[in-house]
Amino acid sequence: MSSPPASTTKASAQILVVDDEPDLRTLYELTLLREGYRVEAAGSVAEAMERLDAQRFDTVITDMRLPDGLGMEILQRLQQQQRPERCVVMTAYGSAENAVEALKAGAFDYLTKPVDLKQFRAVVASAVQVQGATPRLAPAAPGVAPKAAAVSVQSNAALERLVGDSEPMRMVKGRIVKVARGMAPVLVRGESGTGKELVARAVHACSQRGDGPFVAVNCGAIPENLLEAEFFGARKGSYTGSAQDRDGYFQAARGGTLFLDEIGDLPLAMQSKLLRAIQERSVRPIGSTQEDAVDVRIVSATHKDLQAEVQAGRFRQDLFYRLNVIELMLPPLRERREDLPALCRALLARIAQDGGLQVPELSAQALRVLHEQPLHGNVRELENLLHRAVALSEGSELQLDLDASDSRPAPLTFPAPDVGAPEPSAPALPPSAAPTESVGMPTDLQSYLDQKEREILVRALQETGFNRTAAANRLGLSLRQIRYRIARLGIATPTGEDA
């Protein structure tokens, strides 16, 4: 006889519904009973506390406002007693701050009144599934259901890709496991090249959505006029060239996780539309009169200080609070240099595998050289250095020979031009890029300014290994802005580099 599944089944799941309106309470009860759950009901905070004292539940669904208090009191009670029940709160339409407060306090998810019953069933099913089959970070034991075992393997693999055993990385991994249990939006912050997408994938893999889709979107790489169609989809004939219905990122991520990378690059007009989609959990494709319900978890990432962007008026405050329910801060590589040996081994193994080579050995001298580098570009810069070393080294032992100009990039400085002195020539620029005059007052100001801008951009690109994201960060530009300047000035960059 096969072992019973580890996850909680509908027949065995016990749910407590707390709402002071009898008609709504009955509607929720009937909906859940039809789904096969066992249901208890309460009409007040006091009655709910009595039910909780008497027995255990798998999930608690509570209205935010009750006659004798707030649903937050029930949630706080569950947290204080470290009870296993997942709590879903129901908030009135427009009370976004209540939903965010509940998620920060530990709620699994929230529903907005009037509640859509289809969404209601989906949220409850997710909460029950998590309660019965929380992902484990150890090999699955005999008798564990195949799905639970698969989630366990996925979560272990995702966490192992975050190479490093330093204290900062152990804290990051522990927080990933903790936040993956719920549905609260997660904001991943960190410098460029620290591995924000790897963290987002780990959050997804460790959650109950691990077997669902993971859709990654670089918000800075989409032309502004295509943002709405890319995010929300479009119906056939809604715009020129639209020959068939097309799903957007939200629809593609149904039942899984939508990762919004470089969220700080979204223009304000799109930010308001994204806010509504997140709050209402529905999107309207271009050309459609109907909204599509979407069940996705939002994980976003940025290297910018979004709080400062809000103060400057470049990022909506309400969207910031909606995305920043749980924050994961990634340490820069300079703050976890003890992870360098393990990182180098992992990166060299991947480089060798991609190139069909034997894994080179990193000499102690090479490791010391790397340890002394500022590594402003973090893991991405380290990988770039190792790529070049593998390409240029001979033999099985990898030697890193970096001169000062290559290994220790100085901060960019922009001295005022001396119009009485000859202008320095730009590195690797075509003859057509030369200024009209090399000495004296320029006769063509625009060409002169373009030349100076080229020199600065080329220098920034060279010193960051042609990593456009890192170069943009050093110059205080967005990724979209530096791409525009590179294209406008006709600067050639190596193919295959970071876009």
C-alpha positions in Angstrom: 0.0 0.0 0.0 1.4 3.4 -0.9 2.0 6.0 1.7 -0.6 8.8 2.1 0.3 12.2 0.5 2.2 14.6 2.8 0.1 17.6 1.7 -3.2 18.5 3.3 -6.2 17.3 1.3 -9.5 19.1 0.9 -11.3 16.4 2.8 -9.0 16.9 5.9 -8.4 20.6 5.7 -10.1 22.6 8.5 -10.9 26.3 7.9 -12.1 29.0 10.2 -14.1 31.8 8.6 -14.5 35.0 10.6 -17.0 37.7 9.3 -19.7 39.6 11.1 -22.1 39.7 8.1 -24.2 36.5 8.3 -25.0 36.5 4.5 -21.4 36.8 3.5 -20.3 34.3 6.2 -22.8 31.8 4.8 -21.6 32.4 1.2 -18.0 31.7 2.2 -19.0 28.6 4.1 -21.0 27.2 1.2 -18.2 27.9 -1.2 -15.7 26.1 0.9 -18.0 23.2 1.7 -18.5 22.7 -2.0 -14.7 22.5 -2.4 -14.6 19.7 0.1 -13.2 21.6 3.1 -14.4 21.3 6.7 -15.5 24.7 7.9 -16.1 26.5 11.2 -17.5 30.1 11.4 -17.3 33.0 13.8 -18.8 36.4 13.8 -16.4 38.3 16.1 -12.9 38.5 17.4 -13.9 36.9 20.8 -15.8 34.1 19.1 -12.8 33.4 16.8 -10.5 33.3 19.8 -12.7 30.7 21.4 -12.6 28.6 18.3 -8.8 28.8 18.1 -8.5 27.9 21.8 -10.7 24.8 21.2 -8.9 23.4 18.1 -6.4 23.7 15.4 -7.1 24.8 11.9 -5.2 24.7 8.6 -6.3 28.2 7.5 -8.0 31.2 9.1 -9.9 33.6 6.9 -10.9 36.8 8.7 -12.5 40.2 7.8 -10.4 43.2 8.8 -13.2 45.0 10.6 -15.2 43.2 13.2 -17.7 44.4 15.8 -15.4 43.9 18.8 -12.0 44.6 17.2 -9.8 44.0 14.2 -8.9 40.9 12.3 -5.3 42.0 12.9 -5.8 40.9 16.5 -6.4 37.3 15.4 -3.4 37.5 13.1 -1.2 38.8 16.0 -2.5 36.0 18.3 -1.5 33.4 15.7 2.0 35.0 15.4 2.5 35.4 19.2 1.6 31.8 19.9 3.6 30.5 16.8 0.5 28.7 15.6 0.8 26.9 12.2 -2.4 28.3 10.7 -2.1 30.4 7.6 -4.1 33.6 7.9 -5.9 35.3 5.0 -7.3 38.8 5.7 -10.2 40.4 3.8 -10.0 44.2 3.4 -12.5 46.7 2.0 -12.0 48.1 -1.5 -9.4 50.9 -1.5 -7.9 49.9 1.9 -4.5 49.0 0.4 -2.6 50.2 3.5 -4.5 47.6 5.6 -3.5 44.8 3.2 0.1 45.9 3.3 0.0 46.1 7.1 -1.4 42.6 7.4 1.2 41.1 5.0 4.0 42.7 7.0 2.5 41.3 10.2 2.7 37.8 8.7 -0.6 37.2 6.8 -0.3 34.6 4.1 -2.4 36.6 1.6 -5.3 39.1 1.4 -8.6 39.5 -0.5 -10.3 42.7 -1.4 -14.1 43.0 -0.8 -16.3 42.5 -2.6 -14.5 39.1 -2.8 -14.3 37.4 -6.2 -15.2 33.7 -5.4 -12.9 32.3 -8.0 -10.0 34.2 -6.5 -11.3 33.3 -3.0 -11.0 29.6 -3.9 -7.6 30.0 -5.4 -6.2 31.8 -2.4 -7.6 29.3 0.1 -6.3 26.4 -2.0 -2.8 28.0 -1.9 -3.0 28.5 1.9 -4.1 25.0 2.5 -1.4 23.6 0.2 1.4 25.6 2.0 0.1 24.6 5.4 0.3 20.9 4.5 3.4 20.9 2.3 5.9 23.6 3.4 9.0 23.1 1.3 11.9 21.4 3.2 15.5 22.1 2.9 16.7 18.5 3.2 16.4 15.5 1.0 12.8 14.1 0.9 12.2 11.2 3.2 10.7 7.9 2.0 7.0 8.1 1.6 6.9 11.9 0.9 4.6 12.8 -1.9 6.4 13.2 -5.3 5.3 16.9 -5.6 6.6 17.7 -2.1 9.8 15.9 -2.9 10.2 17.9 -6.2 9.6 21.2 -4.4 12.3 20.2 -1.8 14.8 19.4 -4.6 14.0 22.6 -6.4 14.4 24.7 -3.3 17.8 23.1 -2.4 19.1 23.5 -5.9 18.0 27.2 -6.0 19.7 28.0 -2.7 22.9 26.2 -3.7 23.1 28.5 -6.7 23.6 31.3 -4.2 27.2 30.4 -3.6 28.7 31.4 -0.3 28.7 30.4 3.4 29.6 33.8 4.9 27.4 35.2 7.6 25.7 37.8 5.3 24.8 35.0 2.8 23.5 32.7 5.5 21.2 35.5 6.7 20.0 36.0 3.1 19.3 32.3 2.6 17.5 32.1 5.9 15.3 35.0 5.0 14.5 33.6 1.6 13.2 30.4 3.2 11.1 32.4 5.6 9.5 34.9 3.1 8.8 32.1 0.6 6.1 30.7 2.8 3.6 33.5 2.1 2.3 35.5 -0.8 3.6 39.0 0.3 5.4 40.9 -2.5 9.2 40.9 -2.1 11.6 43.7 -3.0 15.2 42.6 -3.6 17.7 45.4 -3.3 21.4 45.3 -4.0 24.2 46.7 -6.2 24.4 45.7 -9.8 25.9 42.2 -10.2 25.0 40.9 -6.7 22.7 38.2 -8.0 19.2 39.7 -7.5 17.6 37.4 -10.1 19.1 34.3 -8.4 17.5 35.4 -5.2 14.1 35.9 -6.9 14.4 32.4 -8.4 15.2 31.0 -5.0 12.1 32.7 -3.4 10.0 31.1 -6.2 11.6 27.7 -5.9 11.2 27.6 -2.1 7.5 28.6 -2.2 4.4 26.5 -2.9 4.5 28.0 -6.4 7.8 26.3 -7.2 6.3 24.0 -9.8 4.6 27.0 -11.5 6.1 29.4 -14.1 8.8 31.9 -13.2 8.6 34.9 -15.6 11.5 37.4 -15.4 11.0 40.9 -16.9 13.7 43.5 -17.3 11.6 46.7 -16.9 14.4 48.9 -18.4 14.7 46.9 -21.6 11.2 47.3 -22.9 10.4 50.3 -25.2 7.9 52.6 -23.4 5.3 52.4 -26.2 5.2 48.5 -25.8 5.1 48.3 -22.0 1.3 47.9 -21.6 1.0 45.2 -24.3 4.0 43.3 -22.9 2.7 43.4 -19.4 -1.0 42.9 -19.9 -1.4 41.4 -23.4 -3.3 42.5 -26.4 -6.3 41.3 -28.4 -6.2 40.6 -32.1 -6.4 43.8 -34.2 -5.9 46.1 -31.2 -2.9 47.7 -32.9 -1.1 47.6 -36.2 0.5 44.2 -36.6 -1.5 42.5 -34.0 -2.6 39.4 -35.9 -3.7 37.3 -33.0 -4.5 37.4 -29.3 -1.4 37.7 -27.2 -0.8 37.1 -23.5 1.3 39.4 -21.4 3.7 38.7 -18.6 1.0 38.7 -16.0 -1.0 36.0 -17.9 2.2 34.0 -18.6 3.0 33.9 -14.9 -0.4 32.6 -13.7 0.1 30.3 -10.7 3.7 31.3 -10.4 6.0 34.2 -9.8 6.4 37.4 -11.8 9.9 38.9 -11.3 10.2 42.6 -12.2 13.8 43.4 -12.5 15.0 47.1 -12.4 11.5 48.2 -11.4 12.9 51.7 -10.8 13.3 52.2 -14.5 9.5 52.0 -15.2 8.0 55.4 -16.3 5.4 57.0 -14.0 2.5 56.3 -16.4 3.2 52.6 -16.4 3.7 52.6 -12.6 0.1 53.6 -12.0 -1.2 50.8 -14.3 1.1 48.3 -12.6 -0.2 49.4 -9.2 -3.8 48.7 -10.2 -3.0 45.3 -11.6 -1.2 44.3 -8.3 -4.0 45.6 -6.1 -6.9 44.2 -8.1 -5.2 41.1 -9.3 -6.6 41.5 -12.7 -5.4 43.0 -16.0 -7.1 44.3 -19.1 -5.4 43.4 -22.3 -5.2 46.1 -24.9 -8.3 46.1 -27.1 -10.4 44.0 -24.6 -13.5 45.2 -22.6 -13.0 42.4 -20.1 -10.5 42.0 -17.3 -8.5 38.8 -16.8 -8.0 37.6 -13.3 -4.4 36.8 -12.6 -2.9 34.8 -9.8 0.8 35.8 -9.5 3.3 36.6 -6.8 5.3 39.7 -7.4 9.0 39.8 -6.7 10.8 43.0 -7.8 14.4 44.1 -7.8 16.4 47.3 -8.2 19.8 48.7 -7.6 18.3 52.1 -7.0 17.3 53.7 -3.7 13.5 53.7 -4.3 12.9 55.8 -1.2 15.1 58.5 -2.7 13.3 58.1 -6.1 9.9 58.6 -4.3 11.2 61.8 -2.7 12.4 63.0 -6.1 9.0 62.3 -7.6 10.3 59.6 -10.0 8.6 56.7 -8.3 5.1 56.4 -7.0 4.9 56.2 -3.2 1.8 54.0 -3.2 3.5 51.5 -5.6 6.7 51.6 -3.4 4.8 50.5 -0.3 2.9 47.9 -2.3 6.1 46.3 -3.6 8.2 46.8 -0.5 6.2 44.6 1.9 9.2 42.4 2.5 12.7 43.6 1.7 15.7 41.4 0.9 19.0 43.3 0.9 21.9 41.6 -0.9 25.4 42.4 0.4 28.0 43.6 -2.1 30.9 41.2 -2.8 33.4 43.4 -0.9 31.4 42.7 2.3 31.7 38.9 1.9 35.2 38.3 0.5 35.4 35.0 2.4 33.1 33.7 -0.2 35.6 34.4 -3.0 37.2 30.9 -3.2 33.8 29.2 -3.5 32.6 31.7 -6.0 35.7 31.4 -8.1 35.4 27.6 -8.1 31.7 27.7 -9.1 32.2 30.3 -11.8 35.3 28.5 -13.3 33.3 25.3 -13.4 30.5 27.0 -15.3 32.9 28.8 -17.7 34.8 25.5 -18.4 31.5 23.6 -19.0 30.3 26.3 -21.4 33.5 26.2 -23.3 34.0 22.4 -23.2 37.3 22.8 -21.3 38.8 21.2 -18.2 38.2 23.2 -15.1 41.3 25.3 -14.5 42.9 25.6 -11.0 43.1 29.0 -9.5 46.5 29.7 -8.0 47.0 31.1 -4.5 48.6 34.2 -6.1 45.7 34.7 -8.4 43.2 34.4 -5.5 45.2 37.0 -3.6 45.1 39.4 -6.6 41.3 38.9 -6.8 41.0 39.5 -3.1 42.6 42.9 -3.5 40.3 44.0 -6.3 37.6 46.6 -5.5 35.1 44.5 -7.5 32.6 47.4 -7.9 30.7 45.2 -10.3 30.4 42.4 -7.7 29.9 38.8 -8.9 29.3 39.9 -12.5 32.7 41.7 -12.6 34.4 38.7 -11.0 32.9 36.4 -13.7 34.2 38.8 -16.4 37.7 38.7 -14.9 37.7 34.9 -14.8 36.4 34.7 -18.3 39.3 36.8 -19.6 41.8 34.9 -17.5 40.6 31.5 -18.9 40.8 32.9 -22.4 44.4 34.2 -22.0 45.9 31.6 -19.7 47.9 28.6 -20.9 48.1 25.3 -19.0 45.8 23.9 -16.3 46.7 26.5 -13.6 45.0 29.8 -14.0 47.2 32.9 -13.5 45.7 36.3 -13.1 48.0 39.0 -14.2 46.1 42.3 -13.9 47.9 45.6 -14.4 46.8 48.6 -12.4 44.7 50.2 -15.1 42.8 47.0 -15.6 42.4 45.8 -12.1 41.9 48.9 -10.1 39.5 51.2 -11.9 39.5 54.7 -10.4 36.3 56.6 -9.9 35.4 58.6 -13.0 36.3 62.3 -12.8 35.3 64.9 -15.3 37.7 67.9 -15.3 36.7 71.1 -17.0 38.1 71.2 -20.5 41.2 73.4 -21.1 40.4 75.1 -24.3 44.0 76.3 -24.6 45.4 72.7 -24.6 45.1 69.9 -27.1 42.2 67.6 -26.5 42.9 64.0 -25.7 41.9 61.5 -28.3 39.1 59.1 -27.5 40.0 55.4 -27.2 38.9 53.1 -30.1 36.8 55.7 -31.8 36.2 56.0 -35.6 37.9 58.8 -37.5 34.5 60.4 -38.1 34.1 60.9 -34.4 37.0 63.4 -34.2 36.1 67.0 -33.2 36.2 69.7 -35.7 39.0 71.5 -33.9 41.7 70.1 -31.6 42.8 73.4 -30.1 41.2 76.7 -29.3 37.5 77.4 -29.1 35.4 74.7 -30.8 33.6 76.0 -33.9 31.0 73.2 -33.7 29.8 73.0 -30.1 27.5 69.9 -30.6 30.3 67.9 -32.1 32.6 68.9 -29.3 30.1 67.9 -26.7 29.4 64.6 -28.5 33.1 63.8 -28.6 33.4 64.4 -24.8 30.3 62.3 -24.1 31.8 59.5 -26.3 35.0 59.6 -24.3 33.3 59.4 -21.0 30.9 56.5 -22.1 33.7 54.5 -23.7 35.9 54.9 -20.6 33.0 53.8 -18.3 32.2 50.8 -20.5 35.9 49.7 -20.7 36.4 50.0 -17.0 33.3 47.9 -16.3 34.1 45.2 -18.9 31.4 46.6 -21.2 28.7 45.9 -18.6 26.1 48.5 -19.5 24.2 48.2 -16.2 27.4 48.8 -14.2 28.5 51.6 -16.5 25.1 53.3 -16.2 25.2 53.0 -12.4 28.6 54.7 -12.2 27.4 57.5 -14.4 24.1 58.0 -12.6 22.1 57.0 -15.7 19.3 54.5 -16.2 19.9 51.5 -18.4 17.5 52.9 -21.0 19.4 56.2 -21.0 22.8 54.7 -21.5 21.5 52.5 -24.3 20.0 55.5 -26.0 23.4 57.4 -25.8 25.4 54.4 -27.0 23.1 54.1 -30.1 23.0 57.9 -30.8 26.8 58.2 -30.6 27.4 55.0 -32.6 29.6 53.4 -30.0 30.5 49.8 -30.9 30.2 47.3 -28.0 31.2 43.6 -28.1 28.4 41.3 -29.0 27.1 39.1 -26.3 27.9 41.5 -23.5 25.3 42.5 -20.9 22.6 44.5 -22.5 
